[in-house]
Amino acid sequence: MRKDIKTSCQKRLSRIEGQVRGLSRMVEEDRYCIDIVTQISAVRAALRRVEEELLKDHVAHCVEYAIASGDKADQRKKIAELMEVVGRAER
């Protein structure tokens, strides 16, 4: 993983961690259900952005390297991994 991507993801995940702690406080304080659900949606969206950033970096490095290497077995493996994770993300 590139250093700038790692730093960006760590910052995003720290913010998400704070959002989740805020959700816990909202539940503890018996806040309005719709407000809690709205915040849950925001956390999901933030996680999707981290996931997208990581996948882009994976394609730009791991998959690209496998393609450039000419190693057909490694190419198939990297593409299969990518397809599997994309399939899981859509469920």
Secondary structure per residue as TSV (DSSP state, phi and psi in degrees):
chain	resnum	aa	ss	phi	psi
A	1	M	-	360.0	134.9
A	2	R	-	-65.5	147.8
A	3	K	H	-60.6	-41.2
A	4	D	H	-66.5	-36.4
A	5	I	H	-68.0	-42.7
A	6	K	H	-60.1	-46.3
A	7	T	H	-61.7	-45.4
A	8	S	H	-61.0	-45.3
A	9	C	H	-65.2	-40.4
A	10	Q	H	-63.2	-41.0
A	11	K	H	-63.2	-46.1
A	12	R	H	-61.6	-43.1
A	13	L	H	-67.0	-34.1
A	14	S	H	-64.5	-41.1
A	15	R	H	-64.6	-41.3
A	16	I	H	-62.9	-40.6
A	17	E	H	-58.0	-42.5
A	18	G	H	-64.5	-39.6
A	19	Q	H	-61.9	-41.4
A	20	V	H	-66.9	-40.7
A	21	R	H	-61.3	-39.1
A	22	G	H	-62.5	-39.1
A	23	L	H	-60.4	-43.3
A	24	S	H	-61.1	-42.7
A	25	R	H	-63.3	-40.2
A	26	M	H	-60.6	-42.8
A	27	V	H	-65.2	-46.0
A	28	E	H	-58.5	-37.1
A	29	E	T	-87.0	7.2
A	30	D	T	54.0	45.2
A	31	R	-	-69.5	164.1
A	32	Y	-	-58.0	130.3
A	33	C	H	-54.1	-43.9
A	34	I	H	-63.5	-35.9
A	35	D	H	-63.4	-40.3
A	36	I	H	-66.4	-45.5
A	37	V	H	-62.1	-38.4
A	38	T	H	-61.6	-42.1
A	39	Q	H	-69.0	-34.3
A	40	I	H	-62.0	-42.2
A	41	S	H	-60.9	-39.2
A	42	A	H	-64.5	-39.6
A	43	V	H	-65.4	-43.5
A	44	R	H	-59.3	-45.0
A	45	A	H	-62.2	-41.2
A	46	A	H	-64.8	-40.3
A	47	L	H	-64.6	-39.3
A	48	R	H	-61.0	-39.3
A	49	R	H	-64.6	-39.8
A	50	V	H	-63.8	-44.7
A	51	E	H	-59.4	-45.1
A	52	E	H	-62.1	-42.2
A	53	E	H	-62.7	-43.3
A	54	L	H	-65.6	-41.3
A	55	L	H	-65.6	-40.7
A	56	K	H	-60.7	-42.8
A	57	D	H	-65.1	-39.9
A	58	H	H	-61.4	-45.5
A	59	V	I	-65.0	-42.5
A	60	A	I	-67.9	-21.1
A	61	H	I	-118.0	-64.6
A	62	C	I	-65.5	-50.0
A	63	V	I	-69.0	-43.6
A	64	E	H	-60.3	-41.5
A	65	Y	H	-62.2	-43.9
A	66	A	H	-61.3	-40.4
A	67	I	H	-66.1	-45.8
A	68	A	H	-66.6	-28.1
A	69	S	H	-68.9	-25.7
A	70	G	T	80.8	-0.7
A	71	D	-	-79.0	103.0
A	72	K	H	-60.4	-39.8
A	73	A	H	-64.6	-43.3
A	74	D	H	-66.3	-38.6
A	75	Q	H	-60.4	-48.4
A	76	R	H	-61.8	-40.7
A	77	K	H	-62.8	-48.0
A	78	K	H	-64.6	-40.7
A	79	I	H	-66.6	-41.6
A	80	A	H	-62.8	-42.6
A	81	E	H	-60.4	-45.0
A	82	L	H	-62.9	-45.0
A	83	M	H	-64.4	-38.8
A	84	E	H	-63.4	-46.3
A	85	V	H	-70.3	-35.4
A	86	V	H	-66.8	-40.3
A	87	G	H	-62.1	-41.0
A	88	R	H	-67.3	-37.7
A	89	A	H	-65.2	-27.0
A	90	E	T	-85.7	-6.3
A	91	R	-	-82.0	360.0
